[in-house]
Amino acid sequence: MRMASSKASTVPPAYQEYKKMMADMKKKYPGLYPSQKEDLKMQQALIDAAWEPKTLEANCKAYNDAYQNLWDNWGLDKMAFGRYERAPRLLKEYLKTLDYEYLATIKPSPVAMETEDWTMMDRKMGLAAEMVAELESCFSQSRDGLSEAQIRLLDVQQDQIKKRMKDWVSRCQYDEDTDKTWSGLPFDSEMMNQVLADIKHERIQKAGDWNSLDSPGKDQRMTEIIDETWATMYDKVIKYTQPDRTKAEFDELKRVYFSTLKPDDISLGVIKDLSKVLFLQAYWNGGEKLVFEIDQQCKDLRALYEEMPADYVELWKEALKVQPNLTMAPEIGLFIKALDVGFVPKLLNQLRKEHAGAHFVRSAHQVILKCHEDDYQLHKQWYDNNMAALPDLEETKKELRDQMFEYADRVDDIVFRQKVIVKELAVLKEVADARRDMPLPTMEDMLKELVNEALWVVPDDPRQAKVDEFTKKLLAYMTSGKGDMQALENEAKGLFPSNFVSADNPINDQEYSRTFVTFVRGQRRRMDLWSMKDAVWAETNKFQAKIDLKRSIVLNHMKGKYHDVLCRLVKHVIEEGNIKDFENILTDYGKIVKRHKGEVYGSIVTPAELSDAQFDEIVKVLEKQNPGKKYFLKKEVDPNLLAGFIIKCGADRIDYALSSEQNALKKSLNV
């Protein structure tokens, strides 16, 4: 992958070292850094091999036979709801037999694996460089001659910059790292309300006759104030918020707003406000073309939300990493073997990402080292001052021994504040040293650990020698960039546990329960493997770290497929916690687009079935009387109408029914 370039003056030295190190790694381990073309080609070859009819059928049969053994002989068929008996029922929701005939029809396609995002990292480090420059500027300011208030103000400025730096480093691996996002429109409701309030105050105060106006007069005055607000928004707000946009562009946005989202149309009250904002945002950023593109993307996103399933294969792999000694590990291994394609490439890609990510975090801490060092010195000074205010520890112990001569031998068991400070200072120094030069394992050590974890190796595992031999072959492949990936894939899957459930290795309901709980634990660790709907609905309890993670995962599913306009809306919904409105927002946007196109949907209600000619004639008259609109109506029959017809279009209703006239006449006679 080609690294994005940055100006040397804005790139922190620690990040320059990181990029040089990553370039060296690419040369040293070519097998770990395939191009996207090589990656897709490799995946396709593995998919073709796994979906070869005889291989797929044999893998499905091997797993189904092992599953049937659990069903027939080891209680997996239980349907009871006792304390432990419930576990088999729950487990069957996530581990079922495989249908070879069905699987053969859904052969997967290769998808490029996620790699380092150099554009994101360059942008992150550019932001860090700006903050470092701000902090150095604050530190360089002399305090000589400053008043106490000025010194405190300088301290506040330093603390604010340091807080931003700490927030930055805690989210440096997230692509989306801003606290709040919004529509990208030239103004929001608060800005408009402020302009409205200013004009209202000026007009009413200047005229001085508000209290003497009657109700129609007040309505007229407010209409004039609102019109003036819209007329002055460009000069008072937009010129400052988006100076590159012209008044003509704003006037066009205003025209579309009043023609499509008519403020006085009560039927639009049921449309979600965020759908209206999304529509205006789309029009402002790309006109009608983008409006229609976003409409299709809303439909696609709705389908993704409804249909994207959880990745149960990867979730089971994660579960076995949590608890590799499950009795059912061999059976689960057969399930993974049948369905997982690219076991080894995924393992290598995980190594690549974790290695790059760990070193990126290390360099991020080094970039903001001035912030860390200042914090360390402040904390150390606080502890030193505390220690200086305390008496000598040995003298204190001697006095206590003299006073408590009967328990002199127990004095050393007392927890003294001096000891606590010494321990806390040691921890503080250890953390500071790690931030200066964070110790990280070598690539070889990381590979060995990941292979053992991926193959679910347990202590004293009889497979250990073969696993170590496989690790050496994998390292040789990484170093040379050459080798038989299919052979490595088969060897890796051949190392899965093989002590299946039998009389010598029995399983009971408690173990089924442990297996289910382990799956849930693995599931909780990997939100990125959940279904789209579950990820969108994941509870965050308003914790910013959880919001950041959820937003990053959901947006990752949308990355490269959806326009930034729609992505910003989804981020806003997640940040504000309006998940319950998510589906309605997408649906309502489509309704707005139909209004914009002039499409009107509804029904014609008649006492008897209309002929096609009669129906077409009514629609033709409607479109003639309402130029620019296109009616999409359906036929309905209501014998109670007696004669005539009713046209229903949302909240609008055109009533030409005889029954309505009779009811009106009866009402007038009863008055």
C-alpha positions in Angstrom: 0.0 0.0 0.0 1.3 3.4 -0.9 1.6 5.7 2.1 -0.1 9.1 1.9 2.4 12.0 1.9 2.4 14.9 4.4 4.4 18.1 4.8 7.5 17.4 6.8 7.0 20.5 8.8 3.6 19.3 10.1 4.6 15.6 10.7 5.8 14.9 14.3 9.2 13.2 14.4 7.8 10.1 16.3 5.3 9.6 13.5 8.0 9.9 10.8 9.9 7.1 12.7 6.7 5.1 12.7 6.2 5.4 8.9 9.8 4.5 8.3 9.4 1.4 10.6 6.3 0.3 8.7 8.1 0.7 5.4 10.9 -1.5 6.7 8.3 -4.1 7.9 6.8 -4.2 4.4 10.2 -5.1 3.0 11.0 -7.6 5.7 7.7 -9.4 5.7 6.3 -9.2 2.1 3.9 -12.1 2.8 2.2 -10.0 5.4 1.6 -7.1 3.1 -0.1 -8.3 -0.1 -1.6 -5.8 -2.5 -5.4 -5.6 -2.7 -5.2 -7.5 -6.0 -3.1 -10.2 -4.5 -5.4 -10.4 -1.5 -8.6 -10.8 -3.6 -6.9 -13.4 -5.8 -5.7 -15.4 -2.8 -9.2 -15.3 -1.2 -10.9 -16.4 -4.5 -8.5 -19.4 -4.7 -9.4 -20.4 -1.1 -13.1 -19.9 -1.7 -13.0 -22.1 -4.9 -11.2 -24.8 -3.0 -13.6 -24.7 0.0 -16.7 -24.6 -2.2 -15.5 -27.5 -4.4 -18.6 -29.8 -4.2 -16.9 -32.8 -2.8 -14.9 -30.8 -0.2 -17.9 -28.8 0.9 -20.1 -31.8 1.1 -17.5 -33.8 3.1 -17.0 -30.9 5.5 -20.7 -30.4 6.1 -21.2 -34.2 6.6 -18.3 -34.4 9.1 -19.8 -31.5 11.2 -23.4 -32.8 10.9 -22.4 -36.3 12.0 -20.7 -34.8 15.1 -23.7 -32.6 15.8 -26.1 -35.6 15.4 -24.0 -37.5 17.9 -24.6 -34.7 20.4 -28.3 -34.8 19.5 -28.8 -38.5 19.7 -26.5 -39.5 22.6 -25.6 -36.5 24.7 -28.8 -34.5 25.4 -28.5 -31.7 22.8 -32.1 -32.4 21.8 -33.5 -31.3 25.2 -36.3 -28.7 25.1 -36.9 -28.4 28.9 -36.4 -25.1 30.8 -34.7 -26.2 34.0 -31.6 -24.7 35.5 -29.2 -26.4 33.2 -31.5 -28.2 30.7 -32.3 -24.8 29.2 -28.7 -24.5 27.9 -29.1 -27.0 24.9 -32.2 -25.0 23.7 -30.3 -21.7 23.8 -27.2 -23.2 22.2 -29.2 -24.5 19.2 -30.0 -20.9 18.3 -26.3 -20.3 17.4 -25.1 -23.8 16.4 -27.2 -25.8 13.9 -26.8 -28.4 11.2 -25.5 -27.3 7.8 -27.5 -27.7 4.6 -25.0 -28.6 1.9 -27.6 -28.1 -0.9 -28.3 -24.6 0.3 -24.7 -23.7 1.0 -23.7 -24.8 -2.5 -25.9 -22.0 -3.9 -24.5 -19.2 -1.8 -20.8 -19.3 -2.6 -19.2 -16.2 -1.0 -17.3 -13.6 -3.0 -13.9 -12.2 -1.9 -13.9 -8.9 0.0 -10.7 -6.9 0.4 -9.5 -7.2 4.0 -9.1 -4.0 6.1 -5.6 -2.6 6.2 -3.9 0.5 7.6 -5.7 3.7 6.8 -2.8 6.0 6.1 -5.0 8.9 5.1 -6.7 8.8 8.6 -3.4 8.4 10.4 -1.8 11.4 8.5 -4.8 13.5 9.4 -4.7 12.4 13.1 -1.0 13.2 13.4 -1.6 16.6 11.7 -4.1 17.4 14.4 -1.7 16.3 17.1 1.0 18.5 15.6 -1.2 21.5 15.9 -2.0 20.7 19.6 1.6 20.2 20.4 2.5 23.6 18.9 -0.3 25.2 21.0 1.0 23.6 24.1 4.6 24.6 23.4 3.4 28.1 22.8 1.7 28.1 26.2 4.8 26.7 28.0 7.1 29.2 26.3 5.2 32.2 27.7 7.0 33.8 30.6 5.2 34.2 33.8 7.3 37.0 35.1 5.3 40.1 35.8 1.9 38.4 35.3 -0.8 38.8 37.8 -2.2 35.9 39.7 -5.4 36.0 37.5 -3.3 35.9 34.3 -1.2 33.0 35.6 -4.4 31.1 36.4 -5.7 31.8 32.9 -2.5 30.5 31.4 -2.9 27.3 33.5 -6.4 26.9 32.3 -5.3 27.2 28.7 -2.6 24.6 29.3 -5.1 22.2 30.9 -7.6 22.6 28.1 -5.0 21.8 25.5 -3.8 18.8 27.5 -7.3 17.5 27.9 -7.8 17.7 24.1 -4.5 15.8 23.7 -5.6 13.1 26.1 -9.0 12.8 24.3 -7.1 12.6 21.0 -4.8 9.8 22.1 -7.7 7.8 23.6 -9.4 7.8 20.2 -6.4 7.9 17.9 -7.4 4.6 16.2 -10.9 5.6 15.5 -11.5 7.1 12.1 -14.4 9.2 13.5 -13.2 11.1 16.5 -15.2 14.3 16.7 -17.6 14.7 19.7 -20.5 16.0 17.7 -21.5 16.0 14.1 -24.4 17.7 12.4 -26.0 18.5 9.1 -23.5 20.5 7.2 -26.3 23.1 6.4 -25.3 26.8 6.5 -27.3 27.4 9.7 -29.2 25.5 12.3 -32.5 26.2 14.1 -30.7 28.0 17.0 -29.0 30.4 14.6 -32.3 31.2 12.9 -34.2 31.6 16.2 -31.6 34.1 17.2 -32.0 36.2 14.0 -35.8 35.9 14.4 -35.6 37.1 18.0 -33.4 40.0 17.1 -35.7 41.1 14.3 -38.8 40.6 16.4 -37.4 42.6 19.3 -36.4 45.4 17.0 -39.7 45.6 15.0 -42.0 45.4 18.0 -39.9 47.8 20.1 -39.6 50.3 17.3 -43.3 50.2 16.4 -44.5 50.2 20.0 -48.0 49.2 19.0 -48.0 45.5 19.6 -50.5 45.5 22.4 -52.9 47.6 20.4 -53.0 45.2 17.4 -55.9 42.8 17.0 -55.3 39.1 16.3 -55.1 39.4 12.5 -52.8 42.4 12.9 -50.4 40.4 15.1 -50.5 37.5 12.6 -49.7 39.9 9.8 -46.8 41.5 11.8 -45.3 38.0 12.6 -45.6 37.0 9.0 -43.6 40.1 8.0 -41.0 39.4 10.7 -40.6 35.8 9.5 -40.2 36.9 5.9 -37.6 39.4 6.9 -35.8 36.7 8.9 -35.5 34.5 5.8 -34.5 37.5 3.6 -31.6 38.4 5.9 -30.3 35.0 6.8 -27.7 35.0 4.1 -26.2 38.3 5.1 -26.4 37.7 8.9 -25.4 34.1 9.1 -24.4 32.2 5.9 -21.7 34.7 4.8 -19.9 33.7 8.0 -20.7 30.0 8.3 -20.1 29.1 4.7 -18.6 32.1 2.9 -17.9 30.1 -0.3 -21.7 29.7 -1.0 -23.6 32.3 -2.9 -26.9 34.0 -2.2 -28.3 32.5 -5.3 -27.6 29.0 -3.9 -29.2 29.9 -0.7 -32.3 31.3 -2.4 -32.6 28.0 -4.3 -32.4 26.1 -1.1 -35.1 28.4 0.4 -37.3 27.9 -2.7 -37.1 24.1 -2.4 -37.8 24.3 1.4 -41.0 26.3 0.9 -42.2 24.3 -2.1 -41.5 20.8 -0.7 -41.5 21.2 3.1 -44.3 23.8 3.3 -44.3 25.2 6.8 -48.0 25.6 6.8 -48.8 22.1 5.7 -50.0 20.2 8.8 -49.7 16.9 7.1 -45.9 17.3 7.3 -46.1 17.3 11.1 -45.8 13.5 11.1 -42.6 13.6 9.1 -39.5 13.3 11.3 -37.5 16.6 11.5 -34.2 14.7 10.9 -35.7 13.5 7.6 -36.4 17.1 6.6 -32.8 18.1 7.6 -31.4 15.2 5.6 -33.4 16.3 2.5 -32.2 19.9 2.8 -28.7 18.7 3.5 -28.7 16.6 0.4 -30.1 19.4 -1.8 -27.6 21.9 -0.4 -24.6 19.5 -1.1 -25.6 18.2 -4.5 -29.0 19.4 -5.8 -31.7 17.1 -7.1 -29.1 14.5 -8.3 -27.8 13.9 -4.7 -31.4 14.0 -3.3 -32.3 11.1 -5.5 -29.0 9.3 -4.8 -29.6 9.6 -1.0 -33.1 8.3 -1.5 -31.7 5.1 -3.0 -29.0 4.9 -0.4 -31.7 5.2 2.4 -33.4 2.1 0.8 -30.0 0.3 0.6 -29.2 1.2 4.3 -32.6 0.0 5.4 -32.0 -3.3 3.6 -28.5 -3.5 5.3 -30.1 -2.8 8.6 -32.7 -5.4 8.2 -30.8 -8.2 6.5 -27.1 -8.0 7.4 -26.6 -11.0 9.8 -24.2 -11.6 12.6 -21.0 -13.4 11.6 -21.5 -16.6 13.7 -18.3 -18.3 12.3 -16.1 -15.5 13.6 -18.1 -15.2 16.8 -17.5 -18.9 17.6 -13.8 -18.4 16.8 -13.8 -15.6 19.3 -15.7 -17.7 21.9 -13.0 -20.4 21.7 -10.4 -17.7 22.3 -12.2 -16.8 25.5 -12.5 -20.4 26.7 -10.3 -22.8 24.6 -10.9 -25.8 26.8 -14.6 -26.3 26.0 -15.6 -29.9 25.6 -17.4 -29.0 22.4 -14.3 -27.3 20.9 -13.8 -30.1 18.3 -17.4 -30.0 17.1 -17.3 -26.2 16.9 -14.0 -26.6 15.0 -15.7 -28.7 12.4 -18.4 -26.0 12.0 -15.7 -23.4 11.5 -13.8 -25.6 9.1 -16.8 -26.1 6.9 -17.7 -22.4 6.6 -14.6 -20.3 7.2 -12.6 -19.4 4.1 -9.3 -17.7 4.5 -8.6 -18.8 8.1 -4.8 -18.2 7.6 -5.1 -14.9 5.6 -7.4 -13.5 8.3 -4.9 -14.6 11.0 -2.1 -12.8 9.1 -4.2 -9.7 8.5 -5.0 -9.6 12.3 -1.3 -9.8 13.0 -0.7 -7.0 10.5 -3.4 -4.7 12.0 -2.4 -5.4 15.6 1.3 -4.8 14.9 0.5 -1.5 13.1 -2.1 -0.5 15.6 0.2 -1.1 18.6 3.1 0.8 17.1 0.8 3.7 16.1 -0.5 4.0 19.6 3.1 3.9 20.8 4.0 6.8 18.5 0.9 8.7 19.4 2.0 8.7 23.1 5.4 9.8 22.0 3.9 12.7 19.9 2.2 14.1 23.0 5.0 13.3 25.3 5.3 16.9 26.4 1.7 16.6 27.8 2.6 13.3 29.6 5.8 14.7 31.0 4.1 17.8 32.4 1.4 15.6 34.0 4.1 13.4 35.5 6.0 16.3 37.0 2.8 17.8 38.4 1.8 14.5 40.0 5.4 13.8 41.2 5.6 17.2 42.8 2.3 16.6 44.6 3.5 13.3 46.0 6.9 14.9 47.0 5.1 17.7 48.8 3.0 15.1 50.6 6.0 13.1 51.6 7.9 16.2 52.8 5.0 17.1 55.1 5.1 13.7 56.7 7.6 12.7 59.5 10.5 10.3 58.8 9.1 6.8 58.5 11.7 5.0 60.6 11.4 7.6 63.4 7.6 7.1 63.4 8.0 3.4 63.6 10.5 3.7 66.5 8.0 5.9 68.4 5.3 3.4 67.9 7.4 0.6 69.1 8.2 2.5 72.2 4.5 3.3 72.8 3.3 -0.3 71.9 6.2 -2.3 73.3 3.9 -5.4 73.7 3.1 -5.3 69.9 6.4 -3.9 68.7 6.7 -6.8 66.2 3.4 -5.8 64.5 4.4 -2.2 63.7 5.8 -3.2 60.3 2.3 -4.5 59.4 0.8 -1.0 59.6 0.1 0.7 56.3 1.9 4.0 56.5 1.1 6.9 54.2 4.8 7.1 53.4 4.8 3.5 52.1 1.7 4.2 50.0 3.3 7.3 48.4 6.4 5.3 47.6 4.4 2.6 45.8 2.2 5.1 43.9 5.4 7.0 42.9 6.8 3.7 41.5 3.6 3.1 39.5 3.6 6.7 38.3 7.2 6.3 37.1 6.5 3.0 35.4 3.6 4.5 33.4 5.8 7.6 32.5 8.6 5.3 31.3 6.2 3.3 29.2 4.8 6.4 27.6 8.3 7.6 26.8 9.2 4.3 25.1 6.3 1.7 25.3 7.7 -1.8 25.2 6.2 -3.9 22.5 6.6 -7.6 21.5 8.5 -8.5 18.3 6.6 -9.6 15.2 7.7 -13.2 15.8 6.4 -13.1 19.4 3.1 -11.6 18.3 2.7 -14.3 15.6 3.3 -17.1 18.1 0.8 -15.7 20.5 -1.8 -15.1 17.8 -1.4 -18.6 16.4 -1.8 -20.3 19.8 -4.9 -18.2 20.4 -6.4 -18.8 17.0 -5.9 -22.6 17.3 -7.2 -22.6 20.9 -4.1 -24.1 22.5 -4.5 -24.9 26.2 -1.7 -25.5 28.8 0.1 -28.8 28.2 -1.7 -29.2 24.9 -0.5 -32.3 23.0 -0.8 -30.3 19.8 1.8 -27.7 20.9 4.7 -29.2 19.0 2.8 -29.3 15.7 1.4 -25.8 16.3 4.9 -24.5 16.8 6.1 -26.2 13.6 3.1 -24.6 11.8 4.1 -21.2 13.2 7.6 -21.6 11.8 6.1 -22.3 8.3 3.9 -19.3 8.6 6.8 -17.1 9.6 8.7 -18.4 6.5 5.8 -17.5 4.3 5.7 -14.0 5.8 9.4 -13.5 5.3 9.6 -14.8 1.7 6.1 -13.8 0.5 6.1 -17.2 -1.3 4.4 -20.5 -0.4 1.3 -22.6 -0.9 -1.5 -20.8 1.0 -3.9 -23.6 0.4 -1.5 -26.0 2.1 -1.1 -23.7 5.0 -4.9 -23.3 5.2 -5.4 -27.1 5.3 -2.7 -27.6 7.8 -4.1 -24.9 10.1 -7.6 -26.5 10.1 -6.0 -29.9 10.5 -4.6 -28.7 13.9 -8.1 -28.0 15.3 -8.9 -30.0 18.5 -10.0 -33.6 17.6 -11.1 -35.1 21.0 -14.8 -35.3 20.1 -17.5 -36.0 22.6 -17.6 -39.7 23.4 -17.7 -42.1 26.3 -14.1 -41.2 27.0 -14.8 -37.4 26.7 -18.4 -37.0 27.9 -20.5 -33.8 28.0 -23.4 -32.8 30.3 -25.9 -30.0 30.7 -23.6 -27.9 32.8 -21.0 -28.0 30.0 -23.6 -27.0 27.5 -24.4 -24.0 29.7 -20.7 -23.1 29.9 -20.5 -23.3 26.1 -23.5 -21.0 25.7 -22.2 -18.5 28.3 -18.8 -18.5 26.6 -20.4 -17.7 23.2 -22.1 -14.7 24.8 -18.9 -13.6 26.3 -17.2 -13.8 23.0 -20.1 -11.9 21.4 -19.8 -9.1 23.8 -16.1 -8.7 23.0 -16.7 -8.2 19.3 -19.5 -5.8 18.4 -18.0 -5.6 14.9 -19.3 -9.1 14.3 -22.9 -8.4 15.3 -25.8 -7.9 12.9 -26.2 -4.4 11.6 -29.5 -4.0 13.6 -27.9 -5.2 16.8 -24.9 -2.9 16.4 -27.2 0.1 15.8 -29.3 -0.8 18.9 -26.3 -1.5 21.1 -26.7 0.2 24.5 -24.0 2.8 25.3 -25.5 4.3 28.6 -24.2 7.6 27.3 -20.5 6.6 27.9 -18.4 8.5 25.4 -16.0 5.6 24.8 -18.9 3.3 24.0 -20.5 5.8 21.7 -17.2 6.2 19.9 -16.9 2.4 19.4 -20.5 2.0 18.3 -20.2 4.9 15.9 -17.0 3.6 14.5 -18.4 0.1 13.9 -21.6 1.2 12.3 -19.9 3.7 10.1 -17.4 1.0 9.1 -20.3 -1.0 7.6 -21.2 2.1 5.6 -17.7 3.1 4.6 -17.2 3.7 0.9 -20.8 2.8 0.0 -22.8 5.8 1.4 -22.5 9.5 0.9 -21.1 11.6 3.7 -24.5 13.4 4.0 -26.1 10.1 5.1 -23.1 9.1 7.2 -23.3 12.3 9.2 -27.0 11.7 9.9 -26.3 8.2 11.2 -23.5 9.5 13.4 -25.8 12.2 14.8 -28.5 9.6 15.5 -26.0 7.4 17.4 -24.6 10.4 19.3 -28.0 11.7 20.4 -29.4 8.2 21.1 -32.4 8.6 18.8 -32.2 4.9 17.6 -35.9 4.4 18.0 -36.4 6.9 15.2 -33.8 5.4 12.9 -36.1 3.4 10.6 -38.7 6.2 10.5 -36.1 8.7 9.5 -35.1 6.6 6.5 -38.7 5.9 5.5 -39.8 9.5 5.9 -37.0 10.7 3.7 -38.5 8.7 0.9 -41.9 10.4 1.5 -40.3 13.8 1.2 -38.6 12.9 -2.0 -41.9 11.8 -3.5 -43.4 15.1 -2.5 -40.5 16.9 -4.1 -41.1 14.9 -7.3 -44.7 15.9 -7.2 -45.9 12.4 -6.5 -49.1 12.1 -4.4 -50.2 8.8 -3.0 -53.7 7.9 -1.8 -56.9 6.3 -2.8 -60.3 6.9 -4.5 -63.1 5.6 -2.4 -66.4 4.8 -4.3 -69.6 3.0 -3.5 -69.0 0.6 -6.3 -66.0 -0.6 -8.3 -64.8 2.0 -10.8 -64.0 1.0 -14.4 -60.5 1.7 -15.6 -61.8 4.5 -17.8 -63.6 6.2 -15.0 -60.5 5.9 -12.7 -58.2 7.3 -15.4 -60.6 10.2 -16.0 -60.6 11.2 -12.3 -56.8 11.0 -12.1 -56.5 13.0 -15.3 -58.7 15.8 -13.9 -56.7 15.9 -10.6 -53.4 16.3 -12.4 -54.9 19.0 -14.7 -56.1 20.9 -11.7 -52.8 20.5 -9.8 -50.0 21.1 -12.3 -46.6 19.6 -11.4 -48.2 16.7 -9.4 -48.5 13.1 -10.4 -51.1 11.0 -8.6 -50.6 7.4 -7.6 -54.0 6.3 -6.4 -55.6 2.9 -5.6 -59.3 1.9 -5.8 -61.3 1.4 -2.6 -65.0 0.5 -2.3 -67.3 1.7 0.5 -71.0 1.0 -0.1 -72.0 3.5 2.7 -71.1 6.4 0.4 -74.3 5.8 -1.6 -73.0 7.8 -4.6 -70.1 10.1 -5.6 -66.5 9.5 -4.4 -63.9 10.6 -1.9 -60.2 11.2 -2.7 -57.8 10.6 0.3 -54.2 11.7 0.0 -52.6 11.7 3.4 -54.2 14.4 5.5 -55.9 15.9 2.4 -59.4 14.8 1.6 -61.7 15.7 -1.4 -65.2 14.7 -0.6 -67.8 14.4 -3.4 -69.8 11.6 -1.7 -73.7 11.8 -1.4 -73.6 10.4 2.1 -71.5 13.4 3.2 -74.0 15.8 1.8 -76.8 14.0 3.5 -75.0 14.1 6.8 -74.3 17.8 6.5 -78.0 18.4 5.7 -79.2 16.4 8.7 -76.8 18.4 10.9 -78.2 21.7 9.7 -81.8 20.6 10.3 -81.0 19.5 13.8 -79.6 23.0 14.7 
